[in-house]
Every structure is written in structure tokens, then in C-alpha cells.
Amino acid sequence: MVYLTRIEHFNAAHKLYNPNWSKEKNEEVFGLCANENWHGHNFELYITIKGMPDPDTGFVMDVKKLSKIIVEKITDKLDHKNLNLDVDFLQGKICSTETLAMAIWQQLAPHLPNNVHLHSVKLYETPRIFVEYFG
């Protein structure tokens, strides 16, 4: 099995806020991330797929095609957006990095070729904070 990772980038704003809680409880739990005026991140997205290389090309998957799928299905929908308000697949969810990584998996996995499997979604919110999701 060979693992191939493609890195993409997007910028987005969000706030962490549970609508079932009071403003005070949201601020207690989420701190500055519950700011009513939002805050933003420069996200780094690592998509790792796995499979066996095609004997004719030596590729698990053509990385240009992988990049195109990621851009069309994920980064075009997230880049320079408010995650809480503008992204259909995040509606009604708390927009934590954990939730976002799981939602990216759900959006991306159905669009990969049959011989390729999504291995992980790694999402850096900052250089020191990231989540990794394995489906």
C-alpha cells in the first residue's frame, strides 16, 4: 500500500459558539474563539490517499486530478468564507477544526476513484494546532 499526500490551503473565518448556551457559557468554554465578530485562520489541509500504484503510470493517483477534486469539492467552498454562515455542509454544526475535518472527509471521499481510498484528513488551524481524522 502506498500513501500519497496533497497539501492545499484556504483562509476562512468562524466562531465557536453553541446556540443552546448562554453568551457567558460560550465565552467560558470557547474564550476568544466565541468572539461575536468572528476570527480567521490560514488553514493548511493535508489529504492523504492510499492505494497501489497503477502499473502503467506508477501513480496511486494523478496528483493534478487529486488537486482538482480537492479544490472543486473543498477549498472553493471554504476559501475566504465564513464557515458558520457560508458553507452548506457545515450548517447547524459547531465549526471546530475537528468538525471541519470530518465534514471535509464526508465531502471528499465519494469523489475519489474506486481504486483509491481516503486515508486521512489533516487540518492545521495554526502552526501549533491541527487535527487528523481517519474516517
Chimera marker file (.cmm) of the C-alpha trace (Angstrom):
<marker_set name="trace">
<marker id="1" x="0.000" y="0.000" z="0.000" r="1" g="1" b="0" radius="0.5"/>
<marker id="2" x="1.327" y="3.455" z="-0.949" r="1" g="1" b="0" radius="0.5"/>
<marker id="3" x="0.213" y="6.661" z="0.771" r="1" g="1" b="0" radius="0.5"/>
<marker id="4" x="0.138" y="9.926" z="-1.179" r="1" g="1" b="0" radius="0.5"/>
<marker id="5" x="-0.471" y="13.342" z="0.397" r="1" g="1" b="0" radius="0.5"/>
<marker id="6" x="-1.578" y="16.527" z="-1.332" r="1" g="1" b="0" radius="0.5"/>
<marker id="7" x="-1.454" y="19.832" z="0.576" r="1" g="1" b="0" radius="0.5"/>
<marker id="8" x="-3.917" y="22.625" z="-0.148" r="1" g="1" b="0" radius="0.5"/>
<marker id="9" x="-4.520" y="25.936" z="1.603" r="1" g="1" b="0" radius="0.5"/>
<marker id="10" x="-7.536" y="28.095" z="2.398" r="1" g="1" b="0" radius="0.5"/>
<marker id="11" x="-8.413" y="31.082" z="4.558" r="1" g="1" b="0" radius="0.5"/>
<marker id="12" x="-11.677" y="31.213" z="6.454" r="1" g="1" b="0" radius="0.5"/>
<marker id="13" x="-13.441" y="32.855" z="9.358" r="1" g="1" b="0" radius="0.5"/>
<marker id="14" x="-15.547" y="31.214" z="12.033" r="1" g="1" b="0" radius="0.5"/>
<marker id="15" x="-16.572" y="31.394" z="15.628" r="1" g="1" b="0" radius="0.5"/>
<marker id="16" x="-17.038" y="28.655" z="18.150" r="1" g="1" b="0" radius="0.5"/>
<marker id="17" x="-20.479" y="29.046" z="19.617" r="1" g="1" b="0" radius="0.5"/>
<marker id="18" x="-23.138" y="26.672" z="20.915" r="1" g="1" b="0" radius="0.5"/>
<marker id="19" x="-26.550" y="28.278" z="20.351" r="1" g="1" b="0" radius="0.5"/>
<marker id="20" x="-28.010" y="26.238" z="23.220" r="1" g="1" b="0" radius="0.5"/>
<marker id="21" x="-25.737" y="28.002" z="25.708" r="1" g="1" b="0" radius="0.5"/>
<marker id="22" x="-25.716" y="31.494" z="27.119" r="1" g="1" b="0" radius="0.5"/>
<marker id="23" x="-23.221" y="34.054" z="25.861" r="1" g="1" b="0" radius="0.5"/>
<marker id="24" x="-21.397" y="33.711" z="29.199" r="1" g="1" b="0" radius="0.5"/>
<marker id="25" x="-21.090" y="29.939" z="28.951" r="1" g="1" b="0" radius="0.5"/>
<marker id="26" x="-19.863" y="30.179" z="25.334" r="1" g="1" b="0" radius="0.5"/>
<marker id="27" x="-17.205" y="32.676" z="26.406" r="1" g="1" b="0" radius="0.5"/>
<marker id="28" x="-16.240" y="30.471" z="29.359" r="1" g="1" b="0" radius="0.5"/>
<marker id="29" x="-15.813" y="27.368" z="27.193" r="1" g="1" b="0" radius="0.5"/>
<marker id="30" x="-14.569" y="28.850" z="23.905" r="1" g="1" b="0" radius="0.5"/>
<marker id="31" x="-12.858" y="32.032" z="25.133" r="1" g="1" b="0" radius="0.5"/>
<marker id="32" x="-11.785" y="34.434" z="22.392" r="1" g="1" b="0" radius="0.5"/>
<marker id="33" x="-12.927" y="31.931" z="19.763" r="1" g="1" b="0" radius="0.5"/>
<marker id="34" x="-16.545" y="32.815" z="20.680" r="1" g="1" b="0" radius="0.5"/>
<marker id="35" x="-15.985" y="36.422" z="19.551" r="1" g="1" b="0" radius="0.5"/>
<marker id="36" x="-19.250" y="37.745" z="18.120" r="1" g="1" b="0" radius="0.5"/>
<marker id="37" x="-17.285" y="39.411" z="15.312" r="1" g="1" b="0" radius="0.5"/>
<marker id="38" x="-15.640" y="36.131" z="14.221" r="1" g="1" b="0" radius="0.5"/>
<marker id="39" x="-11.943" y="35.355" z="13.771" r="1" g="1" b="0" radius="0.5"/>
<marker id="40" x="-9.948" y="33.803" z="10.960" r="1" g="1" b="0" radius="0.5"/>
<marker id="41" x="-7.306" y="31.215" z="10.201" r="1" g="1" b="0" radius="0.5"/>
<marker id="42" x="-4.931" y="30.343" z="7.394" r="1" g="1" b="0" radius="0.5"/>
<marker id="43" x="-5.747" y="26.638" z="7.183" r="1" g="1" b="0" radius="0.5"/>
<marker id="44" x="-3.365" y="24.033" z="5.753" r="1" g="1" b="0" radius="0.5"/>
<marker id="45" x="-5.173" y="20.933" z="4.509" r="1" g="1" b="0" radius="0.5"/>
<marker id="46" x="-3.324" y="17.629" z="4.075" r="1" g="1" b="0" radius="0.5"/>
<marker id="47" x="-5.289" y="14.996" z="2.173" r="1" g="1" b="0" radius="0.5"/>
<marker id="48" x="-3.713" y="11.536" z="2.259" r="1" g="1" b="0" radius="0.5"/>
<marker id="49" x="-4.970" y="8.815" z="-0.037" r="1" g="1" b="0" radius="0.5"/>
<marker id="50" x="-3.819" y="5.213" z="-0.269" r="1" g="1" b="0" radius="0.5"/>
<marker id="51" x="-3.730" y="2.552" z="-2.926" r="1" g="1" b="0" radius="0.5"/>
<marker id="52" x="-1.476" y="0.536" z="-5.148" r="1" g="1" b="0" radius="0.5"/>
<marker id="53" x="0.344" y="2.301" z="-7.980" r="1" g="1" b="0" radius="0.5"/>
<marker id="54" x="-1.045" y="1.753" z="-11.446" r="1" g="1" b="0" radius="0.5"/>
<marker id="55" x="1.449" y="-0.416" z="-13.361" r="1" g="1" b="0" radius="0.5"/>
<marker id="56" x="1.099" y="1.770" z="-16.470" r="1" g="1" b="0" radius="0.5"/>
<marker id="57" x="1.786" y="5.129" z="-14.742" r="1" g="1" b="0" radius="0.5"/>
<marker id="58" x="3.408" y="4.290" z="-11.418" r="1" g="1" b="0" radius="0.5"/>
<marker id="59" x="0.827" y="6.590" z="-9.770" r="1" g="1" b="0" radius="0.5"/>
<marker id="60" x="-1.560" y="5.821" z="-6.937" r="1" g="1" b="0" radius="0.5"/>
<marker id="61" x="-3.477" y="8.726" z="-8.488" r="1" g="1" b="0" radius="0.5"/>
<marker id="62" x="-2.537" y="11.592" z="-10.768" r="1" g="1" b="0" radius="0.5"/>
<marker id="63" x="-1.860" y="14.399" z="-8.269" r="1" g="1" b="0" radius="0.5"/>
<marker id="64" x="-3.224" y="17.031" z="-10.659" r="1" g="1" b="0" radius="0.5"/>
<marker id="65" x="-6.556" y="15.196" z="-10.705" r="1" g="1" b="0" radius="0.5"/>
<marker id="66" x="-6.473" y="14.827" z="-6.914" r="1" g="1" b="0" radius="0.5"/>
<marker id="67" x="-5.783" y="18.542" z="-6.527" r="1" g="1" b="0" radius="0.5"/>
<marker id="68" x="-8.649" y="19.389" z="-8.881" r="1" g="1" b="0" radius="0.5"/>
<marker id="69" x="-11.092" y="17.291" z="-6.833" r="1" g="1" b="0" radius="0.5"/>
<marker id="70" x="-9.922" y="18.860" z="-3.552" r="1" g="1" b="0" radius="0.5"/>
<marker id="71" x="-10.212" y="22.382" z="-4.957" r="1" g="1" b="0" radius="0.5"/>
<marker id="72" x="-13.644" y="21.823" z="-6.547" r="1" g="1" b="0" radius="0.5"/>
<marker id="73" x="-15.218" y="19.911" z="-3.656" r="1" g="1" b="0" radius="0.5"/>
<marker id="74" x="-13.482" y="21.531" z="-0.680" r="1" g="1" b="0" radius="0.5"/>
<marker id="75" x="-11.311" y="24.618" z="-0.942" r="1" g="1" b="0" radius="0.5"/>
<marker id="76" x="-13.507" y="26.523" z="-3.409" r="1" g="1" b="0" radius="0.5"/>
<marker id="77" x="-16.353" y="26.102" z="-0.909" r="1" g="1" b="0" radius="0.5"/>
<marker id="78" x="-14.252" y="27.148" z="2.114" r="1" g="1" b="0" radius="0.5"/>
<marker id="79" x="-11.719" y="29.716" z="0.936" r="1" g="1" b="0" radius="0.5"/>
<marker id="80" x="-12.466" y="33.276" z="2.081" r="1" g="1" b="0" radius="0.5"/>
<marker id="81" x="-15.772" y="32.154" z="3.573" r="1" g="1" b="0" radius="0.5"/>
<marker id="82" x="-17.428" y="32.391" z="6.950" r="1" g="1" b="0" radius="0.5"/>
<marker id="83" x="-17.640" y="28.717" z="7.917" r="1" g="1" b="0" radius="0.5"/>
<marker id="84" x="-20.649" y="29.282" z="10.173" r="1" g="1" b="0" radius="0.5"/>
<marker id="85" x="-22.699" y="31.183" z="7.593" r="1" g="1" b="0" radius="0.5"/>
<marker id="86" x="-21.487" y="30.444" z="4.049" r="1" g="1" b="0" radius="0.5"/>
<marker id="87" x="-20.757" y="26.711" z="3.894" r="1" g="1" b="0" radius="0.5"/>
<marker id="88" x="-23.741" y="24.464" z="3.249" r="1" g="1" b="0" radius="0.5"/>
<marker id="89" x="-22.158" y="21.290" z="4.620" r="1" g="1" b="0" radius="0.5"/>
<marker id="90" x="-21.385" y="22.998" z="7.957" r="1" g="1" b="0" radius="0.5"/>
<marker id="91" x="-24.837" y="24.451" z="8.581" r="1" g="1" b="0" radius="0.5"/>
<marker id="92" x="-26.133" y="23.647" z="12.063" r="1" g="1" b="0" radius="0.5"/>
<marker id="93" x="-22.746" y="22.390" z="13.260" r="1" g="1" b="0" radius="0.5"/>
<marker id="94" x="-20.260" y="23.877" z="15.696" r="1" g="1" b="0" radius="0.5"/>
<marker id="95" x="-17.422" y="24.890" z="13.374" r="1" g="1" b="0" radius="0.5"/>
<marker id="96" x="-14.489" y="23.472" z="15.304" r="1" g="1" b="0" radius="0.5"/>
<marker id="97" x="-11.468" y="22.221" z="13.419" r="1" g="1" b="0" radius="0.5"/>
<marker id="98" x="-12.469" y="18.690" z="14.429" r="1" g="1" b="0" radius="0.5"/>
<marker id="99" x="-15.937" y="19.091" z="12.909" r="1" g="1" b="0" radius="0.5"/>
<marker id="100" x="-14.467" y="20.690" z="9.803" r="1" g="1" b="0" radius="0.5"/>
<marker id="101" x="-12.032" y="17.795" z="9.245" r="1" g="1" b="0" radius="0.5"/>
<marker id="102" x="-14.863" y="15.250" z="9.496" r="1" g="1" b="0" radius="0.5"/>
<marker id="103" x="-17.039" y="17.299" z="7.124" r="1" g="1" b="0" radius="0.5"/>
<marker id="104" x="-14.182" y="17.535" z="4.605" r="1" g="1" b="0" radius="0.5"/>
<marker id="105" x="-13.865" y="13.737" z="4.687" r="1" g="1" b="0" radius="0.5"/>
<marker id="106" x="-17.595" y="13.339" z="4.000" r="1" g="1" b="0" radius="0.5"/>
<marker id="107" x="-17.443" y="15.780" z="1.083" r="1" g="1" b="0" radius="0.5"/>
<marker id="108" x="-14.293" y="14.350" z="-0.481" r="1" g="1" b="0" radius="0.5"/>
<marker id="109" x="-14.453" y="10.559" z="-0.098" r="1" g="1" b="0" radius="0.5"/>
<marker id="110" x="-17.312" y="9.927" z="-2.585" r="1" g="1" b="0" radius="0.5"/>
<marker id="111" x="-15.421" y="11.702" z="-5.377" r="1" g="1" b="0" radius="0.5"/>
<marker id="112" x="-12.245" y="9.608" z="-5.357" r="1" g="1" b="0" radius="0.5"/>
<marker id="113" x="-11.713" y="6.859" z="-7.938" r="1" g="1" b="0" radius="0.5"/>
<marker id="114" x="-12.696" y="3.324" z="-6.912" r="1" g="1" b="0" radius="0.5"/>
<marker id="115" x="-9.095" y="2.106" z="-6.667" r="1" g="1" b="0" radius="0.5"/>
<marker id="116" x="-8.110" y="4.923" z="-4.260" r="1" g="1" b="0" radius="0.5"/>
<marker id="117" x="-9.105" y="5.221" z="-0.617" r="1" g="1" b="0" radius="0.5"/>
<marker id="118" x="-9.058" y="8.278" z="1.595" r="1" g="1" b="0" radius="0.5"/>
<marker id="119" x="-6.626" y="7.570" z="4.432" r="1" g="1" b="0" radius="0.5"/>
<marker id="120" x="-6.676" y="10.814" z="6.421" r="1" g="1" b="0" radius="0.5"/>
<marker id="121" x="-7.648" y="14.443" z="6.537" r="1" g="1" b="0" radius="0.5"/>
<marker id="122" x="-5.133" y="16.516" z="8.483" r="1" g="1" b="0" radius="0.5"/>
<marker id="123" x="-6.119" y="20.111" z="9.049" r="1" g="1" b="0" radius="0.5"/>
<marker id="124" x="-3.811" y="22.722" z="10.549" r="1" g="1" b="0" radius="0.5"/>
<marker id="125" x="-5.675" y="25.614" z="12.144" r="1" g="1" b="0" radius="0.5"/>
<marker id="126" x="-2.412" y="27.212" z="13.265" r="1" g="1" b="0" radius="0.5"/>
<marker id="127" x="1.198" y="26.019" z="13.030" r="1" g="1" b="0" radius="0.5"/>
<marker id="128" x="0.766" y="24.540" z="16.531" r="1" g="1" b="0" radius="0.5"/>
<marker id="129" x="-2.791" y="23.179" z="16.390" r="1" g="1" b="0" radius="0.5"/>
<marker id="130" x="-4.041" y="20.538" z="13.998" r="1" g="1" b="0" radius="0.5"/>
<marker id="131" x="-6.486" y="17.651" z="13.880" r="1" g="1" b="0" radius="0.5"/>
<marker id="132" x="-6.216" y="14.409" z="11.985" r="1" g="1" b="0" radius="0.5"/>
<marker id="133" x="-9.246" y="12.342" z="11.016" r="1" g="1" b="0" radius="0.5"/>
<marker id="134" x="-9.179" y="8.776" z="9.686" r="1" g="1" b="0" radius="0.5"/>
<marker id="135" x="-12.861" y="8.312" z="8.882" r="1" g="1" b="0" radius="0.5"/>
<link id1="1" id2="2" r="1" g="1" b="0" radius="0.2"/>
<link id1="2" id2="3" r="1" g="1" b="0" radius="0.2"/>
<link id1="3" id2="4" r="1" g="1" b="0" radius="0.2"/>
<link id1="4" id2="5" r="1" g="1" b="0" radius="0.2"/>
<link id1="5" id2="6" r="1" g="1" b="0" radius="0.2"/>
<link id1="6" id2="7" r="1" g="1" b="0" radius="0.2"/>
<link id1="7" id2="8" r="1" g="1" b="0" radius="0.2"/>
<link id1="8" id2="9" r="1" g="1" b="0" radius="0.2"/>
<link id1="9" id2="10" r="1" g="1" b="0" radius="0.2"/>
<link id1="10" id2="11" r="1" g="1" b="0" radius="0.2"/>
<link id1="11" id2="12" r="1" g="1" b="0" radius="0.2"/>
<link id1="12" id2="13" r="1" g="1" b="0" radius="0.2"/>
<link id1="13" id2="14" r="1" g="1" b="0" radius="0.2"/>
<link id1="14" id2="15" r="1" g="1" b="0" radius="0.2"/>
<link id1="15" id2="16" r="1" g="1" b="0" radius="0.2"/>
<link id1="16" id2="17" r="1" g="1" b="0" radius="0.2"/>
<link id1="17" id2="18" r="1" g="1" b="0" radius="0.2"/>
<link id1="18" id2="19" r="1" g="1" b="0" radius="0.2"/>
<link id1="19" id2="20" r="1" g="1" b="0" radius="0.2"/>
<link id1="20" id2="21" r="1" g="1" b="0" radius="0.2"/>
<link id1="21" id2="22" r="1" g="1" b="0" radius="0.2"/>
<link id1="22" id2="23" r="1" g="1" b="0" radius="0.2"/>
<link id1="23" id2="24" r="1" g="1" b="0" radius="0.2"/>
<link id1="24" id2="25" r="1" g="1" b="0" radius="0.2"/>
<link id1="25" id2="26" r="1" g="1" b="0" radius="0.2"/>
<link id1="26" id2="27" r="1" g="1" b="0" radius="0.2"/>
<link id1="27" id2="28" r="1" g="1" b="0" radius="0.2"/>
<link id1="28" id2="29" r="1" g="1" b="0" radius="0.2"/>
<link id1="29" id2="30" r="1" g="1" b="0" radius="0.2"/>
<link id1="30" id2="31" r="1" g="1" b="0" radius="0.2"/>
<link id1="31" id2="32" r="1" g="1" b="0" radius="0.2"/>
<link id1="32" id2="33" r="1" g="1" b="0" radius="0.2"/>
<link id1="33" id2="34" r="1" g="1" b="0" radius="0.2"/>
<link id1="34" id2="35" r="1" g="1" b="0" radius="0.2"/>
<link id1="35" id2="36" r="1" g="1" b="0" radius="0.2"/>
<link id1="36" id2="37" r="1" g="1" b="0" radius="0.2"/>
<link id1="37" id2="38" r="1" g="1" b="0" radius="0.2"/>
<link id1="38" id2="39" r="1" g="1" b="0" radius="0.2"/>
<link id1="39" id2="40" r="1" g="1" b="0" radius="0.2"/>
<link id1="40" id2="41" r="1" g="1" b="0" radius="0.2"/>
<link id1="41" id2="42" r="1" g="1" b="0" radius="0.2"/>
<link id1="42" id2="43" r="1" g="1" b="0" radius="0.2"/>
<link id1="43" id2="44" r="1" g="1" b="0" radius="0.2"/>
<link id1="44" id2="45" r="1" g="1" b="0" radius="0.2"/>
<link id1="45" id2="46" r="1" g="1" b="0" radius="0.2"/>
<link id1="46" id2="47" r="1" g="1" b="0" radius="0.2"/>
<link id1="47" id2="48" r="1" g="1" b="0" radius="0.2"/>
<link id1="48" id2="49" r="1" g="1" b="0" radius="0.2"/>
<link id1="49" id2="50" r="1" g="1" b="0" radius="0.2"/>
<link id1="50" id2="51" r="1" g="1" b="0" radius="0.2"/>
<link id1="51" id2="52" r="1" g="1" b="0" radius="0.2"/>
<link id1="52" id2="53" r="1" g="1" b="0" radius="0.2"/>
<link id1="53" id2="54" r="1" g="1" b="0" radius="0.2"/>
<link id1="54" id2="55" r="1" g="1" b="0" radius="0.2"/>
<link id1="55" id2="56" r="1" g="1" b="0" radius="0.2"/>
<link id1="56" id2="57" r="1" g="1" b="0" radius="0.2"/>
<link id1="57" id2="58" r="1" g="1" b="0" radius="0.2"/>
<link id1="58" id2="59" r="1" g="1" b="0" radius="0.2"/>
<link id1="59" id2="60" r="1" g="1" b="0" radius="0.2"/>
<link id1="60" id2="61" r="1" g="1" b="0" radius="0.2"/>
<link id1="61" id2="62" r="1" g="1" b="0" radius="0.2"/>
<link id1="62" id2="63" r="1" g="1" b="0" radius="0.2"/>
<link id1="63" id2="64" r="1" g="1" b="0" radius="0.2"/>
<link id1="64" id2="65" r="1" g="1" b="0" radius="0.2"/>
<link id1="65" id2="66" r="1" g="1" b="0" radius="0.2"/>
<link id1="66" id2="67" r="1" g="1" b="0" radius="0.2"/>
<link id1="67" id2="68" r="1" g="1" b="0" radius="0.2"/>
<link id1="68" id2="69" r="1" g="1" b="0" radius="0.2"/>
<link id1="69" id2="70" r="1" g="1" b="0" radius="0.2"/>
<link id1="70" id2="71" r="1" g="1" b="0" radius="0.2"/>
<link id1="71" id2="72" r="1" g="1" b="0" radius="0.2"/>
<link id1="72" id2="73" r="1" g="1" b="0" radius="0.2"/>
<link id1="73" id2="74" r="1" g="1" b="0" radius="0.2"/>
<link id1="74" id2="75" r="1" g="1" b="0" radius="0.2"/>
<link id1="75" id2="76" r="1" g="1" b="0" radius="0.2"/>
<link id1="76" id2="77" r="1" g="1" b="0" radius="0.2"/>
<link id1="77" id2="78" r="1" g="1" b="0" radius="0.2"/>
<link id1="78" id2="79" r="1" g="1" b="0" radius="0.2"/>
<link id1="79" id2="80" r="1" g="1" b="0" radius="0.2"/>
<link id1="80" id2="81" r="1" g="1" b="0" radius="0.2"/>
<link id1="81" id2="82" r="1" g="1" b="0" radius="0.2"/>
<link id1="82" id2="83" r="1" g="1" b="0" radius="0.2"/>
<link id1="83" id2="84" r="1" g="1" b="0" radius="0.2"/>
<link id1="84" id2="85" r="1" g="1" b="0" radius="0.2"/>
<link id1="85" id2="86" r="1" g="1" b="0" radius="0.2"/>
<link id1="86" id2="87" r="1" g="1" b="0" radius="0.2"/>
<link id1="87" id2="88" r="1" g="1" b="0" radius="0.2"/>
<link id1="88" id2="89" r="1" g="1" b="0" radius="0.2"/>
<link id1="89" id2="90" r="1" g="1" b="0" radius="0.2"/>
<link id1="90" id2="91" r="1" g="1" b="0" radius="0.2"/>
<link id1="91" id2="92" r="1" g="1" b="0" radius="0.2"/>
<link id1="92" id2="93" r="1" g="1" b="0" radius="0.2"/>
<link id1="93" id2="94" r="1" g="1" b="0" radius="0.2"/>
<link id1="94" id2="95" r="1" g="1" b="0" radius="0.2"/>
<link id1="95" id2="96" r="1" g="1" b="0" radius="0.2"/>
<link id1="96" id2="97" r="1" g="1" b="0" radius="0.2"/>
<link id1="97" id2="98" r="1" g="1" b="0" radius="0.2"/>
<link id1="98" id2="99" r="1" g="1" b="0" radius="0.2"/>
<link id1="99" id2="100" r="1" g="1" b="0" radius="0.2"/>
<link id1="100" id2="101" r="1" g="1" b="0" radius="0.2"/>
<link id1="101" id2="102" r="1" g="1" b="0" radius="0.2"/>
<link id1="102" id2="103" r="1" g="1" b="0" radius="0.2"/>
<link id1="103" id2="104" r="1" g="1" b="0" radius="0.2"/>
<link id1="104" id2="105" r="1" g="1" b="0" radius="0.2"/>
<link id1="105" id2="106" r="1" g="1" b="0" radius="0.2"/>
<link id1="106" id2="107" r="1" g="1" b="0" radius="0.2"/>
<link id1="107" id2="108" r="1" g="1" b="0" radius="0.2"/>
<link id1="108" id2="109" r="1" g="1" b="0" radius="0.2"/>
<link id1="109" id2="110" r="1" g="1" b="0" radius="0.2"/>
<link id1="110" id2="111" r="1" g="1" b="0" radius="0.2"/>
<link id1="111" id2="112" r="1" g="1" b="0" radius="0.2"/>
<link id1="112" id2="113" r="1" g="1" b="0" radius="0.2"/>
<link id1="113" id2="114" r="1" g="1" b="0" radius="0.2"/>
<link id1="114" id2="115" r="1" g="1" b="0" radius="0.2"/>
<link id1="115" id2="116" r="1" g="1" b="0" radius="0.2"/>
<link id1="116" id2="117" r="1" g="1" b="0" radius="0.2"/>
<link id1="117" id2="118" r="1" g="1" b="0" radius="0.2"/>
<link id1="118" id2="119" r="1" g="1" b="0" radius="0.2"/>
<link id1="119" id2="120" r="1" g="1" b="0" radius="0.2"/>
<link id1="120" id2="121" r="1" g="1" b="0" radius="0.2"/>
<link id1="121" id2="122" r="1" g="1" b="0" radius="0.2"/>
<link id1="122" id2="123" r="1" g="1" b="0" radius="0.2"/>
<link id1="123" id2="124" r="1" g="1" b="0" radius="0.2"/>
<link id1="124" id2="125" r="1" g="1" b="0" radius="0.2"/>
<link id1="125" id2="126" r="1" g="1" b="0" radius="0.2"/>
<link id1="126" id2="127" r="1" g="1" b="0" radius="0.2"/>
<link id1="127" id2="128" r="1" g="1" b="0" radius="0.2"/>
<link id1="128" id2="129" r="1" g="1" b="0" radius="0.2"/>
<link id1="129" id2="130" r="1" g="1" b="0" radius="0.2"/>
<link id1="130" id2="131" r="1" g="1" b="0" radius="0.2"/>
<link id1="131" id2="132" r="1" g="1" b="0" radius="0.2"/>
<link id1="132" id2="133" r="1" g="1" b="0" radius="0.2"/>
<link id1="133" id2="134" r="1" g="1" b="0" radius="0.2"/>
<link id1="134" id2="135" r="1" g="1" b="0" radius="0.2"/>
</marker_set>
